[in-house]
Structures are given as structure tokens and as C-alpha cells.
Amino acid sequence: MDPVSLAPVLTPQGHLTLMEDSDAPILDPAFAQLLRHAFARGSGHGLFQLGAREVGVVIPPVFSYWRELGSRFVTAICTQPNLQNAQTAGPVPPPSDTELDKLASIAPPMTGAEYLTGQVLRRLWQDMDGAFRCELKESKSAVQEFLKILNPAWNLVGRVHFNLAENRNDEDAPFAFLATYTTLLSAHGKARHVPLGQALREYAGASNKGRLLSLLHPVQRATESCSWLKLMVDAGEIFHPLRWTPQVATRMLRDIPQLESAGIVVRMPAGWKENRPLRPQVIAKIGGNVPSRCGEDALLDFRMDVVLGGEPLTSTEIKHLLSETDGLTLIRGRWVEVAFNAAHRLICACQMRSRPPALILRRFLAFCTFGASIKATFAGRPGLRLRQICLMRPIAP
């Protein structure tokens, strides 16, 4: 397709349309086709297209201005309480007259700019409202799913985030916690985070009570299964930055499934892969030596190493690991998640040289039931004996 030069035009009646203009910036052909199709259905559909789908896309300033209005509308949808489908989708409240007048005053040069007022923007907002409910009904999807299809970034807007960060400068409380919520998307398509405490000011007043309750509803749901969170909410600490010890951070780490199930987005320190700290890995080598005689113990040669990030730990570091309780501990400058009971049982069993190798292997297999990070290497072919032992019921240490 050939490049197209299109420009938005505001009519005296306050309708926004598209017009080919040789002096207008050249648009990507695919983008121009989407805009033409959307604006052919009406001003509301065109603005909704710009605001909902074209997030983070580099577009000419005049289109970026109208995208801002569309993005505000979609952001308002994300913070609407009890909005699930087209049947429950009531009118989306527009910005205040002051905000709309200010937005009208900063419009870039365009054809029909002299007709632009706050009231015109209010009518265009209402047009977007109708277009949104029409397209939502056509999609036969829930609101969140519908917006996610248009652009996955909208799935983060209007949601509470629990943020955990490392604070190496504080030895007593080496973690920092902050609850935030996302208000809108930036021009680059990134969610903008605001401290949750600001919601109390932004949604102050009876008219915004529903939006505030909708925002905090996931937190309230999470308190039903997380007692530590209920204490924070009751004390009002959830609205302030907090210093956390490793023990307190561990509580949130263990309750991530419950928090996410309630609708809260959990963000861990950037250096933690897959949103989790490092875990010690037990590497076992079985059957590395050629047996010199028959017998179960001779067939099963067992060697164990404990590694962290691919590097073996020293005996001193392993002792430090075993001296810690369940939770987070600092090893080699990195936070490590320790499951004390499971790690202690396995390592101690394997270090007891007086135990028969078969019993040590069975302890190793018992440890597997705890879901720990284990890698076993079979260097020989123990054969039937090993398969029989693998099928044995693990014994208590």
C-alpha cells in the first residue's frame, strides 16, 4: 500500500473526521487504513481506536492530541466499579469542566480548531462512550478481556500493585515495600505508577466513592486469606512506604498466589528472575563409580553438591544456610529463598557417611516430594535395583 497523508478535521457541528491533505504528515498505510475504518463508523469509534489500540505508537502530534483524549477515556473505564459487560456498562464519567477547558486550550493547529471547546470535548467523550459499549457488545467479551485484546498494557491500568525492592543501605530492614496503583499509560505505552495513598486524595468526595472502593476491592479480598495484610490495612500502613525485614518480606513472598488471585499485581526486585529470589539447588550424582562387588549399597554410589546460580557452595556457606530459618537469607550478596526443613533434611542425610547409600538415596527421593530444586545425574546403569528403590514409598527421616 502507498503512504497516505491524512489529517483530523473538526466540523462546525463538533464532529471529528479525517481528510486527505497533501500537507499533512505521511502515515503508515496500515495505521491509516485502521483510522479510516474506525472514523467511518463515527467520531467516537475513531477516538476510541486511537486511545485504546494505538498505545505507545509514534504518531504525528495532532493525532497524539486526540489519542490523549481517547486514552483518558479508556483509563476511566479501567477504574469504573462493577463494569463487566455491555449490559452493566453505564456512562463513563467525563473529566471536570475545568480539565476539558484546559485540554481544549492546548490543542495543536488543525482544521476546525476554532470550534474546539470544553463542551465539544464533552460531546466527543459521550460519542466514545457509545462506541465503546457498541464494540464491547460486538466482542462478546468481558471488559478486561476486551481491552486486553486491543492492547495488553491496559490490563495493568487501574490496578493495585505491591512493589518489593531491595534496600542494601538499611541493614536492619533491607527491603522496602510500596503499594501503588496505575492511573494511565504514558506516550510510550508504559503504566504510570502512583503511591496508593494518593488515591485517597484523588478520589476524595462522595462522587468518587465507587471508584475508590473498586480500586481497593482486590486488597480487601486479599485480606481474607492474608492475615498480615489485614493488619496493614486496619492500621492504614498500606498507604505509606514501609521498611521491611527479611521475615516480613517472606510473608508476602509466600502469599503471592493469594494476592494475584485477588487481583493484585506483585512486583519483585528487578534482579529476581521469574519474580522469585534464587533458590539453592541440590545436584546429586548417582552411580558414578564401577561397583567392585554385588549388593545394593555397592550399586548405588551417591554424591551431592549444593549450588547457587550454578556455583557450588562451600561447606561454610552450607552451614550458614542450615543455620537459617525458613525465609530469605543473604549469601554472596544475593538474597536466597530457603525452605529450611526440606533443605536441612536432605543435606544432613547426605552428609551422614555412616548411613547406607540406599537409605541416603531414599532420603533424597523423599526430599523430592517437597518440590525442591534438584538435579540428579545417573552416571552408570544401576538397573532394576534403582528402579525398585525409586518406586519405594519415601520414609520419614
C-alpha positions, 0 to 999 in steps of 0.5 A, a space after each residue: 500500500 502507498 503512504 497516505 497523508 491524512 489529517 483530523 478535521 473538526 466540523 462546525 457541528 463538533 464532529 471529528 473526521 479525517 481528510 486527505 491533505 497533501 500537507 499533512 504528515 505521511 502515515 503508515 498505510 496500515 495505521 491509516 487504513 485502521 483510522 479510516 475504518 474506525 472514523 467511518 463508523 463515527 467520531 467516537 469509534 475513531 477516538 476510541 481506536 486511537 486511545 485504546 489500540 494505538 498505545 505507545 505508537 509514534 504518531 504525528 502530534 495532532 493525532 497524539 492530541 486526540 489519542 490523549 483524549 481517547 486514552 483518558 477515556 479508556 483509563 476511566 473505564 479501567 477504574 469504573 466499579 462493577 463494569 463487566 459487560 455491555 449490559 452493566 456498562 453505564 456512562 463513563 464519567 467525563 473529566 471536570 469542566 475545568 480539565 476539558 477547558 484546559 485540554 481544549 486550550 492546548 490543542 495543536 493547529 488543525 482544521 476546525 480548531 476554532 470550534 474546539 471547546 470544553 463542551 465539544 470535548 464533552 460531546 466527543 467523550 459521550 460519542 466514545 462512550 457509545 462506541 465503546 459499549 457498541 464494540 464491547 457488545 460486538 466482542 462478546 467479551 468481558 471488559 478486561 478481556 476486551 481491552 486486553 485484546 486491543 492492547 495488553 498494557 491496559 490490563 495493568 491500568 487501574 490496578 493495585 500493585 505491591 512493589 518489593 525492592 531491595 534496600 542494601 543501605 538499611 541493614 536492619 530492614 533491607 527491603 522496602 515495600 510500596 503499594 501503588 496503583 496505575 492511573 494511565 499509560 504514558 506516550 510510550 505505552 508504559 503504566 504510570 505508577 502512583 503511591 496508593 495513598 494518593 488515591 485517597 486524595 484523588 478520589 476524595 468526595 462522595 462522587 468518587 466513592 465507587 471508584 475508590 472502593 473498586 480500586 481497593 476491592 482486590 486488597 480487601 479480598 486479599 485480606 481474607 486469606 492474608 492475615 498480615 495484610 489485614 493488619 496493614 490495612 486496619 492500621 492504614 500502613 498500606 498507604 505509606 512506604 514501609 521498611 521491611 525485614 527479611 521475615 516480613 518480606 517472606 510473608 508476602 513472598 509466600 502469599 503471592 498466589 493469594 494476592 494475584 488471585 485477588 487481583 493484585 499485581 506483585 512486583 519483585 526486585 528487578 534482579 529476581 528472575 521469574 519474580 522469585 529470589 534464587 533458590 539453592 539447588 541440590 545436584 546429586 550424582 548417582 552411580 558414578 563409580 564401577 561397583 567392585 562387588 554385588 549388593 545394593 549399597 555397592 550399586 548405588 554410589 551417591 554424591 551431592 553438591 549444593 549450588 547457587 546460580 550454578 556455583 557450588 557452595 562451600 561447606 561454610 556457606 552450607 552451614 550458614 544456610 542450615 543455620 537459617 530459618 525458613 525465609 530469605 537469607 543473604 549469601 554472596 550478596 544475593 538474597 536466597 529463598 530457603 525452605 529450611 526443613 526440606 533443605 536441612 533434611 536432605 543435606 544432613 542425610 547426605 552428609 551422614 557417611 555412616 548411613 547406607 547409600 540406599 537409605 541416603 538415596 531414599 532420603 533424597 527421593 523423599 526430599 523430592 516430594 517437597 518440590 525442591 530444586 534438584 538435579 540428579 545425574 545417573 552416571 552408570 546403569 544401576 538397573 532394576 535395583 534403582 528402579 525398585 528403590 525409586 518406586 519405594 514409598 519415601 520414609 520419614 527421616 
